[in-house]
Amino acid sequence: ANTNGQLVPQGGRRRKKKSRWGEVPPSQANKKKTRWGPANQKMEIPAGAAYATKDLSPEQMETYIFRLRLEQINRKLLNPSQYLATENLGPSPPPVYGSDGQRVNTRENRFRDKLVNERQELLEKAIK
């Protein structure tokens, strides 16, 4: 028995309780639950952003978020290989090769194209 009066097997570990809602798939067994969403959809916000934005109007806040997102996209475009591990691009399509025999749709190229398209959409939205 331990200090709380509970029986503990000789190995020192307690048995895991059975769930009354059924078995948990092994892929989800060790994942910590979070209410904040997947990590790849989180936006990187600088530490001083909350303090800097407290007195902004809604239009100024929208401009601030727009500029922040543009900076993030530009940072990722400078070194895409650093951010590839955190991005979910889905399954790889069949390889496509250019006229020089090099693969055209590599993971890095698809990531770069995705960022360039997002940046272009942001800029077009800002112009309107």
PyMOL commands that place a pseudoatom at each C-alpha (Angstrom):
pseudoatom trace, name=CA, resn=ALA, resi=1, chain=A, elem=C, hetatm=0, pos=[0.000, 0.000, 0.000]
pseudoatom trace, name=CA, resn=ASN, resi=2, chain=A, elem=C, hetatm=0, pos=[1.170, 3.554, -0.653]
pseudoatom trace, name=CA, resn=THR, resi=3, chain=A, elem=C, hetatm=0, pos=[0.763, 6.620, 1.574]
pseudoatom trace, name=CA, resn=ASN, resi=4, chain=A, elem=C, hetatm=0, pos=[-2.850, 7.182, 0.436]
pseudoatom trace, name=CA, resn=GLY, resi=5, chain=A, elem=C, hetatm=0, pos=[-3.890, 3.666, 1.381]
pseudoatom trace, name=CA, resn=GLN, resi=6, chain=A, elem=C, hetatm=0, pos=[-4.252, 2.538, -2.246]
pseudoatom trace, name=CA, resn=LEU, resi=7, chain=A, elem=C, hetatm=0, pos=[-2.957, -0.833, -3.297]
pseudoatom trace, name=CA, resn=VAL, resi=8, chain=A, elem=C, hetatm=0, pos=[-0.052, -0.606, -5.715]
pseudoatom trace, name=CA, resn=PRO, resi=9, chain=A, elem=C, hetatm=0, pos=[1.372, -3.632, -7.554]
pseudoatom trace, name=CA, resn=GLN, resi=10, chain=A, elem=C, hetatm=0, pos=[4.932, -4.602, -6.676]
pseudoatom trace, name=CA, resn=GLY, resi=11, chain=A, elem=C, hetatm=0, pos=[6.295, -2.991, -9.849]
pseudoatom trace, name=CA, resn=GLY, resi=12, chain=A, elem=C, hetatm=0, pos=[5.345, 0.414, -8.470]
pseudoatom trace, name=CA, resn=ARG, resi=13, chain=A, elem=C, hetatm=0, pos=[2.997, 1.322, -11.299]
pseudoatom trace, name=CA, resn=ARG, resi=14, chain=A, elem=C, hetatm=0, pos=[-0.746, 1.401, -11.105]
pseudoatom trace, name=CA, resn=ARG, resi=15, chain=A, elem=C, hetatm=0, pos=[-2.887, -0.241, -13.732]
pseudoatom trace, name=CA, resn=LYS, resi=16, chain=A, elem=C, hetatm=0, pos=[-4.483, 1.966, -16.325]
pseudoatom trace, name=CA, resn=LYS, resi=17, chain=A, elem=C, hetatm=0, pos=[-8.239, 2.263, -15.868]
pseudoatom trace, name=CA, resn=LYS, resi=18, chain=A, elem=C, hetatm=0, pos=[-10.469, 0.880, -18.577]
pseudoatom trace, name=CA, resn=SER, resi=19, chain=A, elem=C, hetatm=0, pos=[-12.520, 3.464, -20.414]
pseudoatom trace, name=CA, resn=ARG, resi=20, chain=A, elem=C, hetatm=0, pos=[-16.270, 3.050, -20.249]
pseudoatom trace, name=CA, resn=TRP, resi=21, chain=A, elem=C, hetatm=0, pos=[-16.564, 4.504, -23.771]
pseudoatom trace, name=CA, resn=GLY, resi=22, chain=A, elem=C, hetatm=0, pos=[-14.573, 1.807, -25.519]
pseudoatom trace, name=CA, resn=GLU, resi=23, chain=A, elem=C, hetatm=0, pos=[-10.989, 1.241, -26.516]
pseudoatom trace, name=CA, resn=VAL, resi=24, chain=A, elem=C, hetatm=0, pos=[-8.772, 4.179, -27.444]
pseudoatom trace, name=CA, resn=PRO, resi=25, chain=A, elem=C, hetatm=0, pos=[-6.990, 3.712, -30.802]
pseudoatom trace, name=CA, resn=PRO, resi=26, chain=A, elem=C, hetatm=0, pos=[-3.199, 3.375, -30.360]
pseudoatom trace, name=CA, resn=SER, resi=27, chain=A, elem=C, hetatm=0, pos=[-2.628, 6.469, -32.513]
pseudoatom trace, name=CA, resn=GLN, resi=28, chain=A, elem=C, hetatm=0, pos=[-4.508, 8.618, -29.962]
pseudoatom trace, name=CA, resn=ALA, resi=29, chain=A, elem=C, hetatm=0, pos=[-3.416, 6.796, -26.810]
pseudoatom trace, name=CA, resn=ASN, resi=30, chain=A, elem=C, hetatm=0, pos=[-0.478, 9.047, -25.930]
pseudoatom trace, name=CA, resn=LYS, resi=31, chain=A, elem=C, hetatm=0, pos=[-1.644, 12.304, -27.504]
pseudoatom trace, name=CA, resn=LYS, resi=32, chain=A, elem=C, hetatm=0, pos=[-2.397, 15.097, -25.103]
pseudoatom trace, name=CA, resn=LYS, resi=33, chain=A, elem=C, hetatm=0, pos=[-5.818, 16.604, -25.676]
pseudoatom trace, name=CA, resn=THR, resi=34, chain=A, elem=C, hetatm=0, pos=[-5.912, 20.290, -26.471]
pseudoatom trace, name=CA, resn=ARG, resi=35, chain=A, elem=C, hetatm=0, pos=[-8.684, 22.735, -27.154]
pseudoatom trace, name=CA, resn=TRP, resi=36, chain=A, elem=C, hetatm=0, pos=[-6.476, 25.107, -29.110]
pseudoatom trace, name=CA, resn=GLY, resi=37, chain=A, elem=C, hetatm=0, pos=[-6.353, 23.216, -32.402]
pseudoatom trace, name=CA, resn=PRO, resi=38, chain=A, elem=C, hetatm=0, pos=[-3.559, 21.563, -34.367]
pseudoatom trace, name=CA, resn=ALA, resi=39, chain=A, elem=C, hetatm=0, pos=[-0.067, 22.998, -34.104]
pseudoatom trace, name=CA, resn=ASN, resi=40, chain=A, elem=C, hetatm=0, pos=[0.258, 23.587, -37.839]
pseudoatom trace, name=CA, resn=GLN, resi=41, chain=A, elem=C, hetatm=0, pos=[-2.682, 26.023, -37.816]
pseudoatom trace, name=CA, resn=LYS, resi=42, chain=A, elem=C, hetatm=0, pos=[-1.403, 28.165, -34.990]
pseudoatom trace, name=CA, resn=MET, resi=43, chain=A, elem=C, hetatm=0, pos=[-0.262, 31.668, -35.823]
pseudoatom trace, name=CA, resn=GLU, resi=44, chain=A, elem=C, hetatm=0, pos=[3.054, 32.825, -34.423]
pseudoatom trace, name=CA, resn=ILE, resi=45, chain=A, elem=C, hetatm=0, pos=[2.429, 36.006, -32.435]
pseudoatom trace, name=CA, resn=PRO, resi=46, chain=A, elem=C, hetatm=0, pos=[5.334, 38.037, -31.039]
pseudoatom trace, name=CA, resn=ALA, resi=47, chain=A, elem=C, hetatm=0, pos=[5.555, 38.411, -27.264]
pseudoatom trace, name=CA, resn=GLY, resi=48, chain=A, elem=C, hetatm=0, pos=[4.769, 42.153, -27.201]
pseudoatom trace, name=CA, resn=ALA, resi=49, chain=A, elem=C, hetatm=0, pos=[1.819, 41.933, -29.596]
pseudoatom trace, name=CA, resn=ALA, resi=50, chain=A, elem=C, hetatm=0, pos=[-0.881, 41.902, -26.907]
pseudoatom trace, name=CA, resn=TYR, resi=51, chain=A, elem=C, hetatm=0, pos=[0.487, 45.046, -25.297]
pseudoatom trace, name=CA, resn=ALA, resi=52, chain=A, elem=C, hetatm=0, pos=[1.050, 46.789, -28.633]
pseudoatom trace, name=CA, resn=THR, resi=53, chain=A, elem=C, hetatm=0, pos=[-2.485, 46.122, -29.892]
pseudoatom trace, name=CA, resn=LYS, resi=54, chain=A, elem=C, hetatm=0, pos=[-4.545, 47.020, -26.839]
pseudoatom trace, name=CA, resn=ASP, resi=55, chain=A, elem=C, hetatm=0, pos=[-5.437, 50.562, -28.014]
pseudoatom trace, name=CA, resn=LEU, resi=56, chain=A, elem=C, hetatm=0, pos=[-5.916, 49.843, -31.733]
pseudoatom trace, name=CA, resn=SER, resi=57, chain=A, elem=C, hetatm=0, pos=[-9.170, 50.334, -33.624]
pseudoatom trace, name=CA, resn=PRO, resi=58, chain=A, elem=C, hetatm=0, pos=[-10.594, 47.344, -35.551]
pseudoatom trace, name=CA, resn=GLU, resi=59, chain=A, elem=C, hetatm=0, pos=[-9.195, 48.686, -38.841]
pseudoatom trace, name=CA, resn=GLN, resi=60, chain=A, elem=C, hetatm=0, pos=[-5.744, 49.158, -37.298]
pseudoatom trace, name=CA, resn=MET, resi=61, chain=A, elem=C, hetatm=0, pos=[-5.942, 45.671, -35.757]
pseudoatom trace, name=CA, resn=GLU, resi=62, chain=A, elem=C, hetatm=0, pos=[-6.782, 44.170, -39.149]
pseudoatom trace, name=CA, resn=THR, resi=63, chain=A, elem=C, hetatm=0, pos=[-3.820, 46.021, -40.701]
pseudoatom trace, name=CA, resn=TYR, resi=64, chain=A, elem=C, hetatm=0, pos=[-1.542, 44.812, -37.908]
pseudoatom trace, name=CA, resn=ILE, resi=65, chain=A, elem=C, hetatm=0, pos=[-2.615, 41.174, -38.379]
pseudoatom trace, name=CA, resn=PHE, resi=66, chain=A, elem=C, hetatm=0, pos=[-2.208, 41.537, -42.153]
pseudoatom trace, name=CA, resn=ARG, resi=67, chain=A, elem=C, hetatm=0, pos=[1.358, 42.863, -41.788]
pseudoatom trace, name=CA, resn=LEU, resi=68, chain=A, elem=C, hetatm=0, pos=[2.183, 40.182, -39.226]
pseudoatom trace, name=CA, resn=ARG, resi=69, chain=A, elem=C, hetatm=0, pos=[1.001, 37.427, -41.563]
pseudoatom trace, name=CA, resn=LEU, resi=70, chain=A, elem=C, hetatm=0, pos=[2.976, 38.910, -44.468]
pseudoatom trace, name=CA, resn=GLU, resi=71, chain=A, elem=C, hetatm=0, pos=[6.121, 38.940, -42.304]
pseudoatom trace, name=CA, resn=GLN, resi=72, chain=A, elem=C, hetatm=0, pos=[5.546, 35.288, -41.377]
pseudoatom trace, name=CA, resn=ILE, resi=73, chain=A, elem=C, hetatm=0, pos=[5.100, 34.262, -45.007]
pseudoatom trace, name=CA, resn=ASN, resi=74, chain=A, elem=C, hetatm=0, pos=[8.225, 36.170, -46.064]
pseudoatom trace, name=CA, resn=ARG, resi=75, chain=A, elem=C, hetatm=0, pos=[10.219, 34.581, -43.231]
pseudoatom trace, name=CA, resn=LYS, resi=76, chain=A, elem=C, hetatm=0, pos=[9.084, 31.115, -44.328]
pseudoatom trace, name=CA, resn=LEU, resi=77, chain=A, elem=C, hetatm=0, pos=[9.928, 31.896, -47.953]
pseudoatom trace, name=CA, resn=LEU, resi=78, chain=A, elem=C, hetatm=0, pos=[13.498, 32.830, -47.007]
pseudoatom trace, name=CA, resn=ASN, resi=79, chain=A, elem=C, hetatm=0, pos=[14.148, 29.383, -45.534]
pseudoatom trace, name=CA, resn=PRO, resi=80, chain=A, elem=C, hetatm=0, pos=[11.305, 26.971, -46.413]
pseudoatom trace, name=CA, resn=SER, resi=81, chain=A, elem=C, hetatm=0, pos=[13.181, 23.812, -45.397]
pseudoatom trace, name=CA, resn=GLN, resi=82, chain=A, elem=C, hetatm=0, pos=[13.170, 25.005, -41.762]
pseudoatom trace, name=CA, resn=TYR, resi=83, chain=A, elem=C, hetatm=0, pos=[9.346, 25.107, -41.691]
pseudoatom trace, name=CA, resn=LEU, resi=84, chain=A, elem=C, hetatm=0, pos=[8.560, 22.031, -43.811]
pseudoatom trace, name=CA, resn=ALA, resi=85, chain=A, elem=C, hetatm=0, pos=[8.392, 19.673, -40.831]
pseudoatom trace, name=CA, resn=THR, resi=86, chain=A, elem=C, hetatm=0, pos=[5.614, 21.692, -39.174]
pseudoatom trace, name=CA, resn=GLU, resi=87, chain=A, elem=C, hetatm=0, pos=[3.436, 22.084, -42.271]
pseudoatom trace, name=CA, resn=ASN, resi=88, chain=A, elem=C, hetatm=0, pos=[0.847, 19.539, -43.338]
pseudoatom trace, name=CA, resn=LEU, resi=89, chain=A, elem=C, hetatm=0, pos=[0.810, 19.467, -47.125]
pseudoatom trace, name=CA, resn=GLY, resi=90, chain=A, elem=C, hetatm=0, pos=[-1.226, 16.297, -47.443]
pseudoatom trace, name=CA, resn=PRO, resi=91, chain=A, elem=C, hetatm=0, pos=[-0.175, 13.250, -49.423]
pseudoatom trace, name=CA, resn=SER, resi=92, chain=A, elem=C, hetatm=0, pos=[2.466, 13.707, -52.101]
pseudoatom trace, name=CA, resn=PRO, resi=93, chain=A, elem=C, hetatm=0, pos=[1.136, 13.729, -55.654]
pseudoatom trace, name=CA, resn=PRO, resi=94, chain=A, elem=C, hetatm=0, pos=[2.793, 11.565, -58.308]
pseudoatom trace, name=CA, resn=PRO, resi=95, chain=A, elem=C, hetatm=0, pos=[6.181, 13.017, -59.301]
pseudoatom trace, name=CA, resn=VAL, resi=96, chain=A, elem=C, hetatm=0, pos=[6.298, 15.447, -62.219]
pseudoatom trace, name=CA, resn=TYR, resi=97, chain=A, elem=C, hetatm=0, pos=[9.567, 15.987, -64.046]
pseudoatom trace, name=CA, resn=GLY, resi=98, chain=A, elem=C, hetatm=0, pos=[10.646, 19.015, -66.064]
pseudoatom trace, name=CA, resn=SER, resi=99, chain=A, elem=C, hetatm=0, pos=[12.340, 19.044, -69.459]
pseudoatom trace, name=CA, resn=ASP, resi=100, chain=A, elem=C, hetatm=0, pos=[15.745, 18.880, -67.747]
pseudoatom trace, name=CA, resn=GLY, resi=101, chain=A, elem=C, hetatm=0, pos=[14.822, 15.660, -65.897]
pseudoatom trace, name=CA, resn=GLN, resi=102, chain=A, elem=C, hetatm=0, pos=[14.595, 17.294, -62.476]
pseudoatom trace, name=CA, resn=ARG, resi=103, chain=A, elem=C, hetatm=0, pos=[11.538, 16.765, -60.308]
pseudoatom trace, name=CA, resn=VAL, resi=104, chain=A, elem=C, hetatm=0, pos=[9.284, 19.834, -60.432]
pseudoatom trace, name=CA, resn=ASN, resi=105, chain=A, elem=C, hetatm=0, pos=[6.762, 19.143, -57.665]
pseudoatom trace, name=CA, resn=THR, resi=106, chain=A, elem=C, hetatm=0, pos=[9.014, 18.429, -54.699]
pseudoatom trace, name=CA, resn=ARG, resi=107, chain=A, elem=C, hetatm=0, pos=[7.650, 19.011, -51.228]
pseudoatom trace, name=CA, resn=GLU, resi=108, chain=A, elem=C, hetatm=0, pos=[9.675, 22.208, -50.876]
pseudoatom trace, name=CA, resn=ASN, resi=109, chain=A, elem=C, hetatm=0, pos=[8.430, 23.549, -54.219]
pseudoatom trace, name=CA, resn=ARG, resi=110, chain=A, elem=C, hetatm=0, pos=[4.810, 22.802, -53.321]
pseudoatom trace, name=CA, resn=PHE, resi=111, chain=A, elem=C, hetatm=0, pos=[5.295, 24.543, -49.941]
pseudoatom trace, name=CA, resn=ARG, resi=112, chain=A, elem=C, hetatm=0, pos=[6.886, 27.566, -51.618]
pseudoatom trace, name=CA, resn=ASP, resi=113, chain=A, elem=C, hetatm=0, pos=[4.060, 27.751, -54.197]
pseudoatom trace, name=CA, resn=LYS, resi=114, chain=A, elem=C, hetatm=0, pos=[1.470, 27.573, -51.429]
pseudoatom trace, name=CA, resn=LEU, resi=115, chain=A, elem=C, hetatm=0, pos=[3.145, 30.466, -49.564]
pseudoatom trace, name=CA, resn=VAL, resi=116, chain=A, elem=C, hetatm=0, pos=[3.539, 32.581, -52.709]
pseudoatom trace, name=CA, resn=ASN, resi=117, chain=A, elem=C, hetatm=0, pos=[-0.148, 32.069, -53.561]
pseudoatom trace, name=CA, resn=GLU, resi=118, chain=A, elem=C, hetatm=0, pos=[-1.219, 33.000, -50.023]
pseudoatom trace, name=CA, resn=ARG, resi=119, chain=A, elem=C, hetatm=0, pos=[0.965, 36.114, -50.101]
pseudoatom trace, name=CA, resn=GLN, resi=120, chain=A, elem=C, hetatm=0, pos=[-0.462, 37.089, -53.495]
pseudoatom trace, name=CA, resn=GLU, resi=121, chain=A, elem=C, hetatm=0, pos=[-4.037, 36.673, -52.201]
pseudoatom trace, name=CA, resn=LEU, resi=122, chain=A, elem=C, hetatm=0, pos=[-3.247, 38.826, -49.143]
pseudoatom trace, name=CA, resn=LEU, resi=123, chain=A, elem=C, hetatm=0, pos=[-1.756, 41.561, -51.292]
pseudoatom trace, name=CA, resn=GLU, resi=124, chain=A, elem=C, hetatm=0, pos=[-4.695, 41.511, -53.720]
pseudoatom trace, name=CA, resn=LYS, resi=125, chain=A, elem=C, hetatm=0, pos=[-7.104, 41.738, -50.792]
pseudoatom trace, name=CA, resn=ALA, resi=126, chain=A, elem=C, hetatm=0, pos=[-5.163, 44.678, -49.368]
pseudoatom trace, name=CA, resn=ILE, resi=127, chain=A, elem=C, hetatm=0, pos=[-5.251, 46.551, -52.689]
pseudoatom trace, name=CA, resn=LYS, resi=128, chain=A, elem=C, hetatm=0, pos=[-9.065, 46.305, -52.914]
for i in range(1, 128): cmd.bond("trace and resi %d" % i, "trace and resi %d" % (i + 1))
show_as sticks, trace
zoom trace
